[in-house]
Amino acid sequence: MSMDKMGLMNAPWGICGFTSSLYALHNHSPATKHEALEKGGESATRMLAEIKTYLRMLQAAGKQGILDSIEAFTQSFGGFGTWTIATYIERINSVVTHGATTADPNFGIGMPPAAVVDYMKRVCDFPNAREIPVKTVVPEMILGMGTDALGMSLYDGLGHYLYSLNNRIYSWGNQFADPYTAMNGVAGVPSDRWKIVRKIAL
């Protein structure tokens, strides 16, 4: 079964912090779990339920700092200036009644690097997940790609996460030969304006 399915819901929505982590989870899960993971990757409703579950876990654990950082980072993206955790959860709750459409950009959510690390530890069972120096190279990692072209100041212009396994890049349900090919034209920004600004190892 194809690992590519884990990134399908990131094509219409900006949920790369979650999908990049789920690529890694798929790679490390027993084969018996692959089908369930892939169904989640293909289903808008299941993916939103996954995100809501994580946010509720943070609330229950009193991790207000992480929640605040997610809110602030999401608000830094164009069109998300009034985004809040509370309204996002309400929007997900409405999916039960009205269904989710991949044409609705309002299901995007920005995950700071520390929040991605926390999600990988708390939910994906990667206890050694951690940020590593950008110059460090390991066979498997999540790459945070940034640019100065979009006017975003947080985390060195961080705008997207990619999953890298043995120099193969996974994102949006596709595979790429390198991170710059993957990012070419994203948000209208050419490949030479993107750079690796964060790395997360498992």
N, C-alpha and C positions, 0 to 999 in steps of 0.2 A: 504494500500500500504506500502511496506517495506522501512524503513529508510535506510536499508543496501545499497541500490542502490547509495546513495550519495557518497560512497567511492570507487566505482568500478574503476574509472579512476586513482585512486592513486595506484592501484596494478601494472600497468606497468610504471607509471610515479611517480616521487617524487613531488607531489603537495599537501602534507598533510596539509599544513597551510590553504589551501582553502577548501579541502574536510572536514576537521574537523569542520570548521566554518559552512559549509553547512549542516552537520549533525544537528548542533544546530538550524540552520534556519529551517530545515525541521520539527524539533520537535516543534517549536513555530509557524509555519505558519498555517493558516486556512486550513482545509481539501481540499478546492477548489484549493489551490496552490500546493498540493502534487504532482499531476500528472506532472505539468510543471517542478517542481524541480527534480523529478525522471528522466524525459526525459533528463534533463541537466546532471544528474549524470551518465547516461548511454551513453551519446554522447560525443565522443572525441572532435568533432568540437565545440559543445556548451560549453564544459568546457574550452577549449582554448579561446573562445570568452569572457567568463567570466573573465578569468585571464587578457587578453589583455585590457578589459574595465577598470579593476581596475588600471592597470599600466597607462593607458591614463588619468584616473581621477587624479592620483597623479601628472602626468606631467602638466596637466591643472591647478592644484591647486598650482603648484610650490613647491611640497613636495620633493625637491631634496634629503634631508637627508634620508627620508624613502627609496627612490629609490636607493641611494648609499648603504644603509645598506642591501637591498635585493641583490644587485649585489655582494657585498663583501661576504655575507653569502653563496650565491650560488657558488661562486668561491672557497669556502673552501671545497666543496665536491669533491671527487676524480673524475677526468675526466671533471670537469667544470672550470678549471683554467682560460680559456679565455672567459668565458660566460659574455655577457653584456645584458643589458635591450634592447638596440637597435637591436642587432642581434636576440634576442628572439622574439621581436615583428615582425621583418621581417620574421622569421620562421613561426610564426602564420599566417601572411598574406599569405604566400605561400600555406597554407592549403586550401584556397579558390580555388586555381588552381589544386593542386596535391593531396589534401586530407590528413588526419592525420592517421598515423598508430601507434597503441599502442606499436609496437615493437621498435619505435624510442625513445631512452632515453633522447633525447635532449629537450624534453618538460618539463623536471623537473625544478623546481624553489624553492629556499630556502627562507623561510619567517622567519625573526627574530621575536621574541615574540612581540615587539612593532608594527611590521607591521601586525601581525595577529590581534592584538587589534584594530588597525586602520581600517583594512578591516571589522571587525565585527561591528565597529561603523559606518563607512562610507557607507558600502554597505548592510550589513545584518540587520541594524537597531537595534543594541544592544547598546544603548547609555551608558550603565553602564559597558560595557566590560572593563576588567582591569586585570593586573597581580596581583596575590595574593601570599602570602608566601607559600612555598612548604609544610610546615607543616599544612596549613589550609585545611580543608576538607569541601566541599560543595557538594550538590547532583548532580550538573551539572557543568562540567568544561572541558577544553581542557588541556590535560597533555602533557608536553614537555619531551620526553625521551632522555636521554643522556648517553654516554659511553666514557670511556677513551681508549677503544680498537681500535679506528679508527684514532687516532691522530688528532682529530679536537678540536681546542682550543676555538672557539667562543661559547659563551653562555653555558659554562660548558659541552662541548661535545654534545650539542643538535643535534639530528639526525632525530627525527621523532615526529609527533604529533598524539595523540589519543583523541578521543571524549569519555568522561565518563558521563554516565547518570545512576544515582542510582546504582553505582558500577558495571555497565555493560559497557564493553569497545567495541567501534566500530572503525574499521579501515579496509581498503582494501575491503570493501564490506562484511566483516564478523563480527562476534561478539565473544567476549572472556570474560572469567570469571574474569580476572585481567590483569593489564598492562604488567606484566612480561611474562605471557603466550603469550600475543599478540606479544611481542618483541623477543621471543626466536628464535634464528637463523637468525634474520634480519641482513643483511650485514655480515653474518657468525659469528655473536656475540651471545654467549649463554645468556640466560635470567639473570643469576646472574651478568653479566657485565653491565646490563642496570639499570638506576635509574631515578626517576622523578627529573628533574632539573628545570622545570618551570611549573606553573599552571596559567591558564587564566579562570577567572570566567565571567559569563554573567551579 
